[in-house]
Amino acid sequence: MTESEPLISMTGIVKRFGTVVALRGVDFELMPGEVHGLLGQNGAGKTTLIKVLAGIEAADAGEFRIAGERVHLSGVADSKARGISVVHQSLSLVPTLTVADNIFLGSESVRAGHLLDRRRMEVRAAEVLEHYGIPLRPSQPVSTLTFAYRQLLEIAKALAADSRVLILDEPTSSLTKAEEPILFGAVREVSRRGIGVIYVSHRLSEIMELTDRVTVFRDGANVGSFGTSQTSIPELVESIVGSRLDKLDTNRAGSRTEGDPKPEVLSLRDVHSPGVHGACLAVAAGDVVGLVGTTGSGRTEILETIFGARPIRRGFVTYRGESFAPRSIHDAIAKGIKLVPEDRHRWGLVLGHSIERNIAMANLPRWRRWRFLFRGDESRSGAEGVRQRLKIKAPSIDVRVEDLSGGNQQKVVIGKWLDGGTELLLLDEPTAGVDVGARADIYRIILQLADEGKAVVVSSSDYDELLQLCSSFVFIADGRVSSPIDRADVVDERDLHRRLEEARKEFSR
């Protein structure tokens, strides 16, 4: 293979699932040492293409070449043997084992025929880590690593298997801005070594920063491939969604702090719970308060404490002017406090049930009559209203949630709380893994709720998201909360990061 010959060349790839055509004659090319961005809305065909490359799914038509050789992948093992590795959003690490153990899991070194040769594995792991500039120690237990370093370990596992193609699926979806440079540095080093990288992300800013080329999918077909330096974010957005999105009025968020004082909805004073240490927080009607902190800082723990999922051991909570200590999530929901959790699959949805059932389960008291009869017609009408208001892409409310794209699943999680007397909405990473079109829809719903006088608290690793949505910010470290700062006093993402570092230093004194 020469440097001018593609590592991967796919021509006219077609993939059908029953009557659904997921890939419609797709063309794709990856060069040695190239970081190639893959963009498109949820359901555009990106995941199906990755599955074809990984040997999980077989293409129904088209030509597939690896390093110039025409191939037909017979499965995952065949794909890996040809040097194609995928790092998925859900990591496949064993926390109780070391870095070296995980790198060679399934291909361990042995001596005397059956004894594990840990020394040799650690030496080989050290060589791989040093070669690619990955800052990990072979003897480190994985349980001590942050999420960012666990993702680096997944990359090291792939590289140790002599990969020629590395596919990264939403690698920064759970990283903070402070952690992203660690991953970016590893990707750049990998590409310098001649390995081709396919980088799948919904975050256009990192696509612009990291990639050499971008291919955009829409409705299972190529929209086109672009040199990253020759395109712009607005042009990419137009390619992804098919038309230009109306820009959010970010001044609306900043203006909410002006005028007459608004009634306070929630107040925490010196609240202690598992993972929370003396938190103080105030949220008024119409406010969108942003929680800014790194992974593990206590952002999620604070939301779960307010929602009644963590017991309050000490401190005072006032909700709508009255003392409030939720004994369970049922107490919080009955009071109009609702949580959109970070892990929608585990905590936010029943994937095997329909859109209508997922929405109905969150609103059973509204649809019950005489305690045992269920108002099915009203439940369906309410679910259909949510589907239309949030632009959930599904032919009907009877579609199972597991058959929806990630962005539409997230809309169901948010939508189930819209008509149930919500007064305080808590959102934990509300757009993780959500495409640019669905993200804009979710932003508009959040701002509409605030305009209606609802109180909103947003925890997000995406600083641009926080700047677009929030009227004020608090900074969190080790379960402690700083004094609030108005949106009008924050310049940009760098300013948010700088203020977080200042808060962390203050807390450590």
C-alpha positions as CSV (number, residue, x, y, z in Angstrom):
1,M,0.0,0.0,0.0
2,T,1.3,3.5,-0.9
3,E,0.6,6.7,1.1
4,S,-1.7,7.9,-1.8
5,E,-3.8,4.7,-1.6
6,P,-6.8,4.7,0.8
7,L,-6.8,2.6,3.9
8,I,-10.5,2.2,3.5
9,S,-12.5,2.6,0.3
10,M,-16.3,2.0,0.2
11,T,-18.3,2.4,-3.0
12,G,-22.1,2.2,-3.4
13,I,-22.7,0.5,0.0
14,V,-26.3,-0.5,0.5
15,K,-27.7,-1.8,3.8
16,R,-31.4,-2.7,4.4
17,F,-33.2,-3.7,7.5
18,G,-36.5,-5.1,6.2
19,T,-38.2,-2.4,4.3
20,V,-35.9,0.3,5.8
21,V,-32.9,1.3,3.7
22,A,-30.3,2.5,6.2
23,L,-27.5,3.1,3.7
24,R,-28.3,4.2,0.1
25,G,-25.3,3.7,-2.1
26,V,-22.8,5.3,0.3
27,D,-19.3,6.2,-0.7
28,F,-16.5,6.6,1.9
29,E,-12.8,6.9,1.9
30,L,-10.1,7.1,4.6
31,M,-6.5,7.8,3.9
32,P,-3.4,6.8,6.0
33,G,-2.8,9.2,8.9
34,E,-6.0,11.1,8.3
35,V,-8.5,12.1,10.9
36,H,-11.8,11.9,9.1
37,G,-15.0,13.3,10.7
38,L,-18.3,11.6,10.3
39,L,-21.3,13.8,10.8
40,G,-25.1,13.5,10.5
41,Q,-28.3,13.6,12.5
42,N,-29.3,10.5,14.6
43,G,-30.6,8.0,12.1
44,A,-28.6,9.4,9.2
45,G,-26.6,6.2,8.7
46,K,-23.4,6.8,10.6
47,T,-23.9,3.9,13.1
48,T,-24.8,1.5,10.3
49,L,-21.7,2.4,8.4
50,I,-19.6,1.8,11.5
51,K,-21.3,-1.6,12.0
52,V,-20.4,-2.6,8.4
53,L,-16.8,-1.6,8.9
54,A,-16.6,-3.5,12.2
55,G,-18.1,-6.6,10.7
56,I,-21.2,-6.5,12.9
57,E,-23.5,-6.0,9.8
58,A,-22.9,-7.2,6.3
59,A,-23.6,-4.8,3.4
60,D,-26.3,-5.9,0.9
61,A,-24.5,-4.3,-2.0
62,G,-21.4,-2.3,-2.9
63,E,-17.6,-2.7,-3.0
64,F,-15.4,-2.6,0.1
65,R,-11.6,-2.4,-0.1
66,I,-9.0,-2.4,2.6
67,A,-5.6,-1.1,1.5
68,G,-6.5,-1.8,-2.1
69,E,-7.7,-5.3,-1.5
70,R,-11.4,-6.1,-2.2
71,V,-12.8,-7.8,0.9
72,H,-16.1,-9.2,2.2
73,L,-15.9,-9.1,6.0
74,S,-17.2,-12.3,7.6
75,G,-17.7,-10.9,11.1
76,V,-16.2,-8.9,13.9
77,A,-13.1,-11.2,14.3
78,D,-12.4,-10.8,10.6
79,S,-12.6,-7.0,10.8
80,K,-10.3,-6.9,13.8
81,A,-7.8,-9.2,12.1
82,R,-7.7,-6.8,9.2
83,G,-6.7,-3.9,11.6
84,I,-10.1,-2.2,12.1
85,S,-10.9,-1.3,15.8
86,V,-13.9,0.5,17.2
87,V,-14.0,2.4,20.5
88,H,-17.7,2.7,21.4
89,Q,-19.4,5.2,23.7
90,S,-20.0,2.4,26.2
91,L,-16.5,1.3,27.3
92,S,-15.6,-2.4,27.6
93,L,-13.1,-2.2,30.5
94,V,-12.8,-4.3,33.7
95,P,-12.4,-1.8,36.5
96,T,-10.9,-4.4,39.0
97,L,-8.0,-5.1,36.6
98,T,-4.9,-3.1,35.8
99,V,-4.2,-1.1,32.6
100,A,-1.9,-3.8,31.3
101,D,-4.5,-6.5,32.1
102,N,-7.2,-4.7,30.1
103,I,-4.9,-3.9,27.1
104,F,-4.3,-7.7,26.7
105,L,-7.6,-9.0,27.9
106,G,-8.3,-12.1,25.7
107,S,-4.8,-12.2,24.4
108,E,-2.8,-12.6,27.6
109,S,0.9,-13.6,27.6
110,V,1.5,-17.0,29.3
111,R,4.5,-19.0,30.3
112,A,4.9,-22.7,31.0
113,G,1.8,-23.2,28.9
114,H,-0.7,-21.8,31.3
115,L,0.8,-19.3,33.8
116,L,0.0,-15.7,33.3
117,D,3.1,-13.7,32.5
118,R,2.2,-10.4,34.1
119,R,5.8,-9.0,33.8
120,R,5.8,-9.5,30.0
121,M,2.4,-7.9,29.7
122,E,3.4,-4.9,31.6
123,V,6.6,-4.4,29.5
124,R,4.6,-4.7,26.3
125,A,1.9,-2.4,27.6
126,A,4.5,0.2,28.6
127,E,6.0,0.0,25.0
128,V,2.5,0.7,23.5
129,L,1.7,3.5,25.9
130,E,5.1,5.2,25.3
131,H,5.0,4.7,21.6
132,Y,1.7,6.6,21.2
133,G,2.3,9.1,24.0
134,I,-0.6,7.9,26.2
135,P,0.0,9.0,29.8
136,L,-1.0,5.8,31.6
137,R,1.0,3.4,33.8
138,P,0.6,-0.4,33.1
139,S,0.1,-1.2,36.8
140,Q,-2.6,1.3,37.4
141,P,-6.0,-0.1,38.5
142,V,-8.6,1.0,36.0
143,S,-11.0,1.8,38.9
144,T,-8.7,4.8,39.7
145,L,-8.9,6.3,36.3
146,T,-11.2,9.2,35.2
147,F,-13.5,8.7,32.2
148,A,-11.0,10.5,29.9
149,Y,-8.2,8.2,30.8
150,R,-10.4,5.2,30.5
151,Q,-11.1,6.2,26.9
152,L,-7.4,6.6,26.3
153,L,-7.0,3.0,27.6
154,E,-9.7,1.8,25.1
155,I,-7.6,3.4,22.4
156,A,-4.4,1.8,23.7
157,K,-6.2,-1.6,23.6
158,A,-7.0,-1.1,19.9
159,L,-3.5,0.1,19.1
160,A,-1.9,-2.9,20.9
161,A,-3.8,-5.1,18.4
162,D,-1.9,-3.5,15.5
163,S,-4.8,-1.5,14.3
164,R,-4.6,0.4,11.0
165,V,-8.0,2.0,11.3
166,L,-9.3,3.4,14.6
167,I,-13.0,4.4,14.8
168,L,-14.0,6.7,17.7
169,D,-17.8,6.9,18.3
170,E,-18.7,10.1,20.3
171,P,-15.4,10.0,22.3
172,T,-16.0,13.3,24.1
173,S,-19.7,12.8,25.0
174,S,-18.9,12.4,28.7
175,L,-15.7,14.5,28.9
176,T,-15.3,18.0,30.3
177,K,-13.5,20.8,28.4
178,A,-10.5,20.3,30.6
179,E,-10.3,16.6,29.7
180,E,-10.8,17.0,25.9
181,P,-7.2,18.0,25.1
182,I,-5.9,14.7,26.6
183,L,-8.0,12.8,24.1
184,F,-7.2,15.2,21.2
185,G,-3.4,14.8,21.9
186,A,-3.7,11.0,21.7
187,V,-5.7,11.2,18.4
188,R,-3.1,13.5,16.8
189,E,-0.3,11.2,17.9
190,V,-2.0,8.2,16.5
191,S,-2.6,9.9,13.1
192,R,1.1,11.0,13.0
193,R,1.9,7.3,13.1
194,G,0.0,6.7,9.9
195,I,-3.1,5.2,11.5
196,G,-6.4,6.3,9.9
197,V,-9.0,7.7,12.4
198,I,-12.7,7.9,11.8
199,Y,-14.1,10.4,14.3
200,V,-17.8,10.4,14.9
201,S,-19.2,13.4,16.9
202,H,-22.1,15.8,17.1
203,R,-19.8,18.5,18.5
204,L,-19.0,20.6,15.4
205,S,-16.3,22.7,17.2
206,E,-14.1,19.7,17.9
207,I,-14.7,18.4,14.4
208,M,-13.3,21.7,13.1
209,E,-10.4,21.6,15.5
210,L,-9.3,18.0,15.0
211,T,-10.2,16.5,11.6
212,D,-8.6,16.8,8.2
213,R,-11.8,15.9,6.2
214,V,-15.5,15.6,7.0
215,T,-18.1,13.4,5.4
216,V,-21.8,14.3,6.1
217,F,-24.6,11.7,5.9
218,R,-28.3,12.5,5.6
219,D,-31.1,10.0,5.4
220,G,-28.7,7.1,4.7
221,A,-26.9,8.8,1.8
222,N,-23.8,11.0,1.3
223,V,-24.4,14.7,1.3
224,G,-20.7,15.2,0.5
225,S,-17.1,15.2,1.8
226,F,-15.3,18.5,2.6
227,G,-11.8,19.5,3.5
228,T,-12.2,20.8,7.1
229,S,-10.1,23.9,6.5
230,Q,-12.3,24.8,3.4
231,T,-15.7,24.7,5.2
232,S,-17.3,26.3,8.2
233,I,-19.7,25.3,11.0
234,P,-22.7,27.1,9.4
235,E,-22.1,25.2,6.1
236,L,-21.8,21.9,8.0
237,V,-25.0,22.5,9.8
238,E,-26.8,23.3,6.6
239,S,-25.5,20.0,5.1
240,I,-26.5,18.0,8.2
241,V,-30.1,19.3,8.6
242,G,-30.8,20.2,5.0
243,S,-31.5,23.9,5.8
244,R,-30.1,26.6,8.0
245,L,-31.2,26.5,11.6
246,D,-32.5,29.7,13.1
247,K,-29.9,30.8,15.6
248,L,-31.0,30.8,19.2
249,D,-31.5,34.2,20.8
250,T,-28.7,33.9,23.4
251,N,-29.6,37.4,24.7
252,R,-32.8,35.9,26.1
253,A,-30.8,33.9,28.6
254,G,-28.7,36.8,29.8
255,S,-31.7,39.2,30.1
256,R,-33.5,37.0,32.7
257,T,-31.5,38.4,35.5
258,E,-32.8,41.9,34.8
259,G,-35.9,43.6,36.2
260,D,-37.9,42.9,39.3
261,P,-36.8,40.1,41.6
262,K,-38.5,36.8,40.7
263,P,-40.0,34.4,43.2
264,E,-37.6,31.9,44.5
265,V,-38.5,28.3,43.7
266,L,-35.6,26.3,45.4
267,S,-33.0,27.1,48.0
268,L,-30.3,24.8,49.4
269,R,-28.4,26.0,52.5
270,D,-25.4,24.0,53.8
271,V,-26.9,20.7,52.4
272,H,-25.0,17.5,53.0
273,S,-25.7,14.2,51.3
274,P,-23.6,11.3,49.8
275,G,-21.2,13.2,47.5
276,V,-22.5,16.7,48.5
277,H,-20.7,18.7,51.1
278,G,-22.3,21.9,52.3
279,A,-24.0,22.9,49.0
280,C,-25.8,26.3,48.8
281,L,-27.9,27.0,45.7
282,A,-30.8,29.3,44.8
283,V,-33.1,29.0,41.8
284,A,-35.8,31.5,40.9
285,A,-38.8,31.1,38.6
286,G,-37.7,31.7,35.0
287,D,-34.1,31.1,35.7
288,V,-31.8,28.6,34.0
289,V,-29.0,27.9,36.4
290,G,-25.9,26.1,35.0
291,L,-23.8,23.7,37.1
292,V,-20.2,24.0,35.9
293,G,-17.7,21.3,37.1
294,T,-15.5,18.4,36.0
295,T,-16.6,14.8,35.9
296,G,-17.0,13.6,39.5
297,S,-17.2,17.1,40.9
298,G,-20.7,16.5,42.4
299,R,-22.9,18.0,39.7
300,T,-25.0,14.8,39.3
301,E,-25.0,14.2,43.1
302,I,-26.5,17.7,43.7
303,L,-29.3,17.1,41.1
304,E,-30.1,13.6,42.6
305,T,-30.2,15.1,46.1
306,I,-32.8,17.7,45.0
307,F,-34.7,14.9,43.3
308,G,-34.9,12.8,46.4
309,A,-32.6,10.0,45.1
310,R,-29.9,10.8,47.8
311,P,-30.8,11.2,51.5
312,I,-30.2,14.7,53.0
313,R,-28.1,14.2,56.1
314,R,-27.8,17.8,57.1
315,G,-28.8,21.3,56.0
316,F,-32.0,23.1,54.9
317,V,-34.0,22.9,51.7
318,T,-36.8,25.4,50.9
319,Y,-39.1,24.7,47.9
320,R,-41.7,27.3,46.9
321,G,-41.4,29.1,50.3
322,E,-41.8,26.0,52.4
323,S,-39.3,23.7,54.1
324,F,-38.8,20.5,52.0
325,A,-36.9,17.3,52.6
326,P,-37.8,14.8,49.9
327,R,-37.8,11.2,51.4
328,S,-37.9,9.7,47.9
329,I,-38.2,10.6,44.3
330,H,-42.0,10.2,44.6
331,D,-42.0,13.1,47.0
332,A,-40.1,15.2,44.6
333,I,-42.2,14.3,41.6
334,A,-45.4,15.0,43.5
335,K,-44.1,18.5,44.3
336,G,-43.3,19.2,40.6
337,I,-39.6,18.5,40.7
338,K,-38.5,16.4,37.7
339,L,-35.1,15.0,36.6
340,V,-33.8,14.2,33.2
341,P,-31.0,11.8,34.1
342,E,-27.6,11.5,32.4
343,D,-28.1,7.9,31.5
344,R,-31.4,7.9,29.6
345,H,-31.3,4.2,28.8
346,R,-30.9,3.1,32.4
347,W,-32.9,5.6,34.3
348,G,-35.0,7.6,31.9
349,L,-36.8,5.2,29.7
350,V,-38.3,1.7,29.4
351,L,-36.8,0.9,26.0
352,G,-39.2,-2.0,25.1
353,H,-42.3,0.1,25.6
354,S,-43.9,2.6,23.3
355,I,-43.6,6.4,23.3
356,E,-47.1,6.6,24.7
357,R,-46.4,4.2,27.5
358,N,-43.2,5.9,28.5
359,I,-45.0,9.3,28.8
360,A,-48.0,7.7,30.5
361,M,-45.9,6.1,33.2
362,A,-44.6,9.5,34.3
363,N,-48.1,10.9,34.5
364,L,-50.2,8.0,35.9
365,P,-52.0,10.2,38.5
366,R,-53.4,12.4,35.7
367,W,-54.8,9.5,33.7
368,R,-56.3,7.5,36.5
369,R,-60.0,7.6,37.3
370,W,-61.4,6.3,40.6
371,R,-57.9,4.9,41.4
372,F,-58.1,1.9,39.1
373,L,-59.5,3.0,35.7
374,F,-57.1,4.4,33.2
375,R,-58.0,7.2,30.8
376,G,-56.4,5.7,27.7
377,D,-57.8,8.3,25.3
378,E,-56.5,11.2,27.3
379,S,-53.2,9.5,27.7
380,R,-52.8,9.0,24.0
381,S,-53.9,12.6,23.3
382,G,-51.3,13.9,25.8
383,A,-48.5,11.7,24.3
384,E,-49.4,12.9,20.8
385,G,-49.2,16.5,22.0
386,V,-45.7,15.9,23.3
387,R,-44.7,14.2,20.1
388,Q,-45.7,17.2,18.0
389,R,-44.4,19.8,20.4
390,L,-40.9,18.3,20.6
391,K,-40.9,17.2,16.9
392,I,-40.2,13.6,17.9
393,K,-39.5,11.8,14.6
394,A,-41.8,8.7,14.7
395,P,-44.8,7.6,12.6
396,S,-46.9,7.2,15.7
397,I,-46.8,7.2,19.5
398,D,-47.0,3.4,19.3
399,V,-43.4,3.1,18.2
400,R,-41.1,1.4,20.7
401,V,-38.6,3.8,22.2
402,E,-35.7,1.5,21.5
403,D,-36.4,2.0,17.8
404,L,-35.9,5.7,18.0
405,S,-32.7,7.6,17.4
406,G,-30.8,8.9,20.4
407,G,-32.0,12.5,19.9
408,N,-35.6,11.4,19.8
409,Q,-35.2,9.2,22.8
410,Q,-33.9,12.2,24.7
411,K,-37.0,14.2,23.6
412,V,-39.2,11.5,25.1
413,V,-37.3,11.7,28.4
414,I,-37.8,15.5,28.5
415,G,-41.3,15.4,27.0
416,K,-42.8,13.1,29.7
417,W,-42.3,15.9,32.2
418,L,-43.8,18.7,30.2
419,D,-47.5,18.2,31.0
420,G,-47.2,16.9,34.6
421,G,-47.2,20.0,36.7
422,T,-43.5,20.6,36.5
423,E,-42.2,23.6,38.5
424,L,-38.5,22.7,38.7
425,L,-36.8,20.8,35.9
426,L,-33.3,19.3,36.5
427,L,-31.3,18.3,33.4
428,D,-28.1,16.2,33.6
429,E,-26.2,16.3,30.3
430,P,-29.4,17.0,28.3
431,T,-27.9,16.7,24.8
432,A,-25.2,14.0,25.2
433,G,-25.1,12.0,22.0
434,V,-27.7,14.2,20.4
435,D,-27.3,15.6,16.9
436,V,-27.3,19.3,16.0
437,G,-31.0,19.4,14.8
438,A,-32.4,17.7,17.9
439,R,-30.1,19.7,20.1
440,A,-31.6,23.0,18.8
441,D,-35.1,21.6,19.4
442,I,-34.2,20.7,23.0
443,Y,-32.6,24.1,23.6
444,R,-35.8,25.9,22.5
445,I,-37.9,23.7,24.8
446,I,-35.7,24.6,27.8
447,L,-35.9,28.3,27.0
448,Q,-39.7,28.1,26.5
449,L,-40.1,26.5,29.9
450,A,-38.1,29.3,31.5
451,D,-40.2,31.9,29.7
452,E,-43.3,30.2,31.1
453,G,-41.9,30.8,34.6
454,K,-40.5,27.3,35.3
455,A,-37.2,27.0,37.1
456,V,-34.5,25.0,35.4
457,V,-31.1,23.6,36.5
458,V,-28.7,22.3,33.8
459,S,-25.6,20.2,34.4
460,S,-23.5,19.9,31.3
461,S,-19.9,19.2,30.2
462,D,-20.5,21.3,27.1
463,Y,-19.6,24.9,27.9
464,D,-21.0,26.3,24.7
465,E,-24.4,24.7,25.7
466,L,-24.3,26.3,29.1
467,L,-23.5,29.7,27.6
468,Q,-26.5,29.5,25.2
469,L,-29.0,28.4,27.8
470,C,-28.2,29.7,31.3
471,S,-29.0,33.0,33.0
472,S,-26.4,32.3,35.8
473,F,-23.7,29.8,36.7
474,V,-22.4,28.1,39.9
475,F,-19.1,26.2,40.0
476,I,-18.8,22.9,41.6
477,A,-15.8,20.9,43.0
478,D,-15.8,18.1,45.6
479,G,-19.5,18.5,46.1
480,R,-19.2,22.1,47.1
481,V,-20.9,25.0,45.3
482,S,-19.6,28.5,44.6
483,S,-21.6,31.8,44.7
484,P,-23.6,32.4,41.5
485,I,-22.3,34.5,38.6
486,D,-24.6,36.1,36.1
487,R,-24.4,35.1,32.4
488,A,-23.8,38.7,31.5
489,D,-20.5,38.7,33.4
490,V,-19.1,35.7,31.6
491,V,-17.3,36.3,28.3
492,D,-16.8,32.9,26.7
493,E,-15.9,29.2,27.3
494,R,-12.4,30.1,28.4
495,D,-13.8,32.4,31.0
496,L,-16.0,29.7,32.3
497,H,-13.0,27.3,32.6
498,R,-10.9,30.0,34.3
499,R,-13.6,30.7,36.8
500,L,-14.0,27.0,37.5
501,E,-10.3,26.7,38.2
502,E,-10.5,29.7,40.6
503,A,-13.4,28.1,42.4
504,R,-11.5,24.8,42.8
505,K,-8.5,26.5,44.2
506,E,-10.7,28.4,46.7
507,F,-12.4,25.2,47.8
508,S,-9.1,23.5,48.4
509,R,-7.8,26.2,50.8
